[in-house]
Amino acid sequence: MSRSPVLPPVTTAPADDHPVGGAPISDAERAVLAAVRDLAYGQVEVVVHSSRIVQITRSQKLRLGE
């Protein structure tokens, strides 16, 4: 059985950290990043209403040995 690759721990930047050219990253945006970083195989779906993230759905695939 194959295993997912081991990823380095996710470190979060301080709340006052600003991405290039802009405003601080919101908690919802951090949640999207965490969902993507922690996923080896699968997909992340982000639902946005009125420019706000309202739902994050993560589907993970388990790849078995051939």
Number of C-alpha atoms within 10 A of each C-alpha: 7 9 10 12 9 8 10 8 8 10 7 10 10 9 10 9 12 12 9 7 6 8 10 14 15 10 11 14 14 13 13 18 14 14 17 16 13 14 17 16 13 11 14 15 13 13 12 11 8 6 7 10 16 11 13 14 12 15 11 13 12 12 12 9 7 5
